Amino acid sequence: MYSLRGKAAIISDLHLGSVTCLHHQIQHFLKIVHSGEYSLLVIAGDLLESTTRNRLESRDWKVLSKIRKMSNDIDIVWVSGNHDAYHPEVIASILGARFVGEDFKIVTKNNTIICVHGHQFDKYIAKHPWLTFVLGWLYLLVQRIDRRHRIAHTVKRWTKNLSACAPRVKHGACEVYCDKKNNIVVCGHTHKAEIDLPAQYANTGSWTELRGTYVVIDENGNVELKEWQEHLEEDRS
């Protein structure tokens, strides 16, 4: 367990290596997190895009380099996601991050926040592995053809809706982790940003859509879902 002092930012689904990754937004977001207001950054899975493990470009390495520099000043935790294959523990150690295989608990003054990627509750992946594989490569192909990524975003939303991903993950995560009144579970995986505090649930969304989203927690346990607005954040910095 991690006792929070200050503020924590929780993000997920950056998918570095994917052409739909919002590299520019991520770079500026990390700059804000590194500005001194935050003491913890949690990457709740899918930092990398597993289908492009050998195709990281300079813009991907710039993000990883920024995370490495941040680790000198704030705590960074990387929770495993279904795309984080190929020795993520080694990559995490290079980044100066703590790699967690299942979930990560943040203790605040008033509650406990559990960070988990959420793919564990997406039974569609386990039941239809070959279809999941084919759809994944279809998505990759569309990314390469559609340079403006409009079709790619549509395909991603279609596949997530087809599998009823968001409600499956929400139901499964709450069933496992929200047995106590003061627990709140924060997931990723669905690429659908959501906050439902009565259900004790939040989802960070992703950084592959038009604008990145993230969750912020303070030491009192207040949970906020935010959408990245670059011009406002740059003015503050």
KOLSE-687001 format. One line per 10 residues: their letters; for each residue z, y, x of N, C-alpha, C. Coordinates in steps of 0.05 Angstrom, whole numbers. Layout:
N
a = Z/Y/X/Z/Y/X/Z/Y/X  ...
This chain:
237
myslrgkaai = 0/-24/17/0/0/0/0/25/17  -12/46/7/-15/71/21/0/93/6  19/106/18/33/128/5/18/154/9  8/166/-12/-9/189/-10/7/215/-6  -1/230/14/9/257/19/-15/275/19  -16/294/0/-40/311/-1/-59/300/-22  -85/301/-16/-105/292/-35/-122/270/-23  -133/254/-41/-151/232/-33/-177/235/-48  -199/230/-34/-226/230/-46/-235/201/-46  -245/192/-69/-256/164/-72/-285/166/-79
isdlhlgsvt = -302/153/-63/-330/152/-68/-339/123/-66  -363/118/-76/-374/91/-73/-404/92/-75  -417/70/-69/-446/66/-73/-463/88/-60  -458/92/-34/-475/110/-19/-502/97/-13  -501/71/-8/-525/55/-2/-542/68/21  -528/72/44/-542/82/67/-563/61/75  -587/71/81/-610/53/87/-629/52/64  -620/61/40/-638/63/17/-651/90/16  -676/91/8/-690/117/6/-679/134/-16  -664/123/-35/-653/139/-57/-626/151/-49
clhhqiqhfl = -615/145/-26/-589/155/-17/-591/186/-14  -571/200/-24/-570/229/-24/-557/238/2  -571/234/24/-560/239/51/-550/268/54  -566/287/45/-559/315/49/-533/322/34  -531/313/9/-507/318/-7/-483/305/6  -486/280/15/-464/266/27/-453/280/52  -472/290/68/-464/304/93/-446/329/86  -455/344/66/-439/368/59/-413/360/45  -414/339/29/-389/330/16/-369/322/37  -377/307/57/-359/298/78/-348/322/94
kivhsgeysl = -363/342/96/-354/367/110/-331/379/94  -333/380/68/-312/390/51/-286/373/53  -290/347/52/-267/329/54/-253/332/81  -268/338/102/-258/341/129/-246/369/134  -247/386/114/-238/414/118/-208/418/120  -193/397/113/-164/399/116/-148/395/91  -162/396/68/-148/393/42/-142/364/36  -157/345/47/-155/317/41/-142/302/65  -126/282/58/-114/266/79/-125/237/79  -141/230/58/-151/203/55/-179/203/42
lviagdlles = -197/188/54/-223/182/42/-225/152/37  -230/145/13/-235/117/6/-264/113/-2  -277/95/12/-304/87/5/-302/60/-10  -305/62/-36/-300/39/-53/-324/20/-56  -335/13/-34/-357/-7/-33/-385/4/-32  -403/-13/-22/-431/-7/-19/-437/19/-3  -423/20/19/-430/42/38/-459/37/48  -467/12/51/-493/5/62/-510/-8/41  -536/-8/45/-555/-22/29/-563/-48/43  -554/-71/33/-556/-96/48/-585/-104/52
ttrnrlesrd = -603/-97/34/-631/-105/37/-646/-89/59  -633/-69/70/-646/-53/91/-629/-51/116  -616/-73/122/-596/-72/144/-609/-65/171  -635/-71/175/-648/-65/200/-665/-39/199  -661/-23/178/-678/0/174/-662/26/172  -639/27/184/-624/52/183/-639/73/199  -642/97/187/-656/119/199/-636/139/211  -647/159/224/-629/179/237/-611/193/216  -621/197/192/-604/210/172/-581/192/163  -585/166/164/-563/147/158/-543/148/180
wkvlskirkm = -552/147/205/-534/148/228/-518/174/229  -530/196/220/-515/221/219/-491/220/200  -495/206/178/-472/203/159/-451/186/172  -459/163/184/-440/146/197/-425/160/220  -440/177/235/-428/192/257/-407/212/246  -413/224/223/-394/243/211/-369/228/203  -372/204/191/-348/189/183/-332/182/208  -345/175/229/-331/168/254/-314/192/264  -326/216/263/-311/240/272/-288/246/254  -292/242/228/-270/247/208/-246/229/213
sndidivwvs = -251/205/223/-230/185/226/-209/194/247  -216/214/263/-197/224/282/-175/242/268  -182/251/244/-164/271/231/-153/261/204  -167/244/190/-158/234/164/-161/204/164  -146/192/145/-148/163/142/-173/156/126  -187/136/134/-211/127/121/-209/97/115  -213/90/90/-212/62/81/-238/54/68  -248/31/76/-274/21/65/-268/-5/51  -271/-5/24/-267/-28/8/-293/-43/5  -293/-69/8/-317/-85/8/-332/-84/-18
gnhdayhpev = -359/-81/-16/-376/-83/-40/-396/-105/-37  -411/-111/-57/-430/-133/-56/-454/-128/-38  -459/-103/-31/-481/-97/-13/-471/-94/16  -445/-95/20/-434/-91/47/-434/-118/62  -457/-129/67/-459/-154/82/-463/-148/112  -465/-170/127/-472/-168/156/-450/-154/172  -427/-167/173/-405/-159/190/-395/-130/185  -387/-124/161/-376/-96/156/-351/-91/171  -335/-112/177/-310/-107/192/-316/-95/219  -337/-104/232/-345/-94/258/-354/-65/256
iasilgarfv = -370/-59/236/-379/-32/232/-356/-13/226  -337/-23/209/-314/-7/202/-297/0/227  -294/-19/245/-278/-14/269/-291/7/286  -318/6/287/-333/27/303/-329/54/290  -328/55/263/-325/80/249/-297/91/250  -278/74/258/-250/82/257/-238/79/230  -251/63/213/-241/59/185/-227/32/183  -210/31/163/-197/6/156/-213/-8/135  -221/-33/140/-238/-48/122/-220/-66/105  -223/-65/78/-207/-81/60/-226/-99/43
gedfkivtkn = -219/-124/42/-237/-143/30/-236/-144/0  -214/-137/-13/-211/-140/-42/-205/-114/-56  -181/-103/-52/-173/-78/-65/-154/-63/-47  -151/-37/-53/-134/-19/-38/-117/-3/-57  -90/-4/-52/-71/9/-70/-61/35/-58  -62/56/-74/-52/83/-66/-28/89/-83  -5/94/-70/19/100/-85/23/130/-85  26/141/-110/32/170/-113/60/173/-125  68/197/-130/95/202/-141/98/190/-169  76/188/-184/78/180/-212/63/154/-220
ntiicvhghq = 46/145/-202/31/120/-209/20/107/-184  6/85/-189/-8/71/-168/-37/69/-175  -54/77/-156/-83/77/-160/-94/53/-145  -109/36/-158/-121/12/-145/-151/17/-143  -160/16/-118/-189/20/-113/-202/-7/-108  -222/-13/-123/-236/-39/-120/-266/-34/-127  -284/-48/-113/-312/-41/-118/-320/-48/-147  -313/-72/-156/-318/-79/-184/-339/-101/-188  -353/-109/-167/-373/-130/-170/-361/-156/-177  -335/-159/-171/-320/-184/-177/-320/-189/-207
fdkyiakhpw = -323/-168/-223/-322/-170/-252/-349/-170/-265  -370/-168/-248/-398/-168/-258/-407/-197/-258  -401/-212/-278/-408/-241/-279/-437/-246/-281  -453/-226/-287/-482/-229/-288/-493/-237/-261  -481/-226/-239/-490/-232/-212/-486/-261/-206  -463/-272/-213/-456/-300/-208/-473/-319/-225  -478/-312/-250/-492/-329/-268/-522/-330/-263  -532/-307/-253/-562/-304/-249/-568/-295/-221  -561/-310/-200/-565/-301/-173/-594/-296/-166  -612/-314/-175/-640/-310/-167/-652/-287/-181
ltfvlgwlyl = -645/-283/-207/-655/-259/-221/-645/-234/-208  -619/-234/-201/-608/-211/-187/-622/-205/-161  -629/-227/-146/-644/-224/-121/-671/-211/-126  -686/-222/-145/-712/-212/-151/-712/-183/-160  -693/-176/-178/-691/-149/-187/-684/-130/-164  -667/-140/-146/-660/-123/-123/-684/-117/-105  -701/-136/-101/-725/-132/-85/-746/-116/-100  -747/-119/-127/-764/-102/-143/-756/-73/-141  -730/-68/-141/-719/-41/-138/-727/-30/-111  -725/-46/-90/-732/-38/-63/-762/-31/-61
lvqridrrhr = -779/-47/-74/-808/-42/-74/-814/-16/-88  -802/-12/-111/-807/13/-126/-798/37/-110  -776/35/-95/-767/57/-79/-789/65/-59  -803/46/-48/-823/51/-27/-848/63/-39  -854/55/-64/-879/64/-77/-874/92/-89  -852/95/-102/-846/120/-117/-829/138/-99  -842/156/-84/-828/173/-65/-810/194/-78  -815/199/-103/-798/219/-117/-775/205/-131  -775/178/-131/-753/161/-139/-746/162/-169  -764/173/-185/-759/175/-213/-760/147/-226
iahtvkrwtk = -780/131/-218/-782/104/-229/-759/87/-218  -752/91/-193/-730/75/-181/-704/80/-196  -698/104/-203/-674/110/-218/-675/96/-246  -699/97/-258/-702/84/-284/-698/54/-282  -709/42/-261/-706/13/-257/-677/6/-253  -663/21/-237/-635/16/-232/-618/17/-258  -623/38/-273/-608/41/-299/-615/18/-318  -641/10/-318/-649/-12/-335/-636/-38/-328  -635/-44/-302/-622/-69/-294/-592/-69/-299  -579/-46/-295/-550/-44/-301/-545/-47/-331
nlsacaprvk = -563/-35/-348/-559/-38/-377/-565/-66/-386  -585/-79/-373/-593/-106/-381/-569/-125/-378  -554/-121/-357/-532/-139/-351/-505/-130/-364  -506/-108/-379/-482/-96/-391/-461/-92/-369  -470/-82/-346/-454/-80/-322/-429/-63/-326  -432/-39/-336/-410/-20/-338/-387/-30/-356  -393/-40/-380/-370/-50/-397/-358/-75/-385  -374/-92/-372/-363/-116/-360/-343/-109/-338  -351/-91/-321/-333/-83/-298/-308/-69/-309  -311/-51/-328/-288/-37/-339/-269/-56/-352
hgacevycdk = -279/-74/-368/-261/-94/-382/-247/-112/-361  -262/-122/-343/-251/-141/-323/-230/-128/-305  -236/-103/-296/-218/-89/-278/-192/-82/-292  -194/-72/-317/-170/-65/-332/-153/-89/-339  -167/-111/-344/-152/-136/-351/-135/-146/-328  -146/-143/-303/-132/-152/-279/-111/-133/-269  -118/-107/-270/-101/-88/-255/-84/-69/-273  -91/-67/-299/-77/-48/-315/-55/-60/-332  -42/-81/-322/-20/-93/-336/5/-76/-336  7/-58/-317/29/-39/-315/21/-12/-325
knnivvcght = 39/2/-339/32/27/-351/24/48/-332  35/48/-307/29/69/-288/8/61/-268  -8/41/-274/-31/33/-257/-56/46/-268  -73/56/-249/-100/65/-256/-119/52/-236  -140/40/-247/-159/26/-230/-184/43/-227  -194/46/-202/-218/61/-197/-239/43/-185  -262/41/-198/-283/23/-189/-308/38/-181  -327/24/-170/-354/33/-166/-373/14/-179  -395/6/-165/-413/-15/-171/-432/-9/-195  -423/3/-216/-439/6/-240/-459/30/-237
hkaeidlpaq = -454/48/-219/-469/73/-216/-466/91/-240  -446/85/-257/-441/102/-281/-414/115/-278  -414/141/-272/-389/156/-269/-375/157/-296  -349/152/-295/-333/151/-320/-304/155/-314  -290/169/-332/-261/170/-330/-250/166/-359  -232/147/-361/-220/140/-387/-190/135/-381  -175/156/-380/-147/154/-372/-130/138/-393  -135/141/-419/-121/123/-438/-124/94/-432  -148/86/-421/-152/58/-414/-144/53/-385  -134/74/-371/-125/71/-343/-148/64/-325
yantgswtel = -172/77/-329/-196/69/-314/-212/93/-306  -224/91/-282/-244/111/-274/-265/97/-257  -289/109/-257/-311/98/-240/-323/121/-225  -327/117/-200/-336/138/-182/-366/145/-185  -381/128/-198/-410/133/-200/-424/125/-174  -443/142/-165/-457/135/-140/-468/160/-127  -480/156/-103/-494/177/-89/-523/169/-85  -535/158/-106/-563/151/-105/-578/163/-129  -563/177/-147/-576/190/-170/-583/219/-163  -587/235/-183/-594/263/-178/-572/279/-165
rgtyvviden = -547/272/-171/-525/286/-159/-501/267/-157  -488/268/-134/-466/250/-128/-441/256/-145  -425/236/-150/-400/239/-164/-378/225/-149  -353/234/-153/-330/224/-138/-305/228/-153  -284/214/-145/-257/217/-158/-238/230/-138  -222/247/-148/-201/261/-132/-174/254/-143  -155/248/-125/-128/242/-133/-109/259/-117  -89/271/-129/-69/285/-114/-43/269/-112  -24/279/-97/0/263/-91/18/259/-116  13/274/-137/27/269/-162/14/248/-180
gnvelkewqe = -10/239/-171/-24/218/-186/-44/228/-206  -49/254/-206/-70/265/-224/-97/255/-215  -114/247/-234/-140/235/-227/-162/252/-240  -181/261/-224/-203/277/-234/-230/264/-226  -249/265/-244/-277/257/-237/-293/283/-233  -306/285/-210/-321/309/-204/-350/302/-198  -367/322/-204/-396/320/-197/-401/339/-175  -416/330/-155/-421/347/-132/-440/370/-140  -430/395/-134/-446/419/-139/-447/433/-112  -468/429/-98/-470/437/-70/-466/467/-66
hleedrs = -478/483/-82/-476/512/-78/-448/522/-81  -433/510/-100/-405/518/-105/-387/509/-82  -392/484/-73/-375/473/-52/-380/487/-25  -405/495/-20/-411/509/5/-399/536/6  -398/549/-18/-385/575/-20/-356/573/-13  -342/552/-22/-314/548/-17/-308/543/13  -328/530/26/-323/523/54/-328/547/72
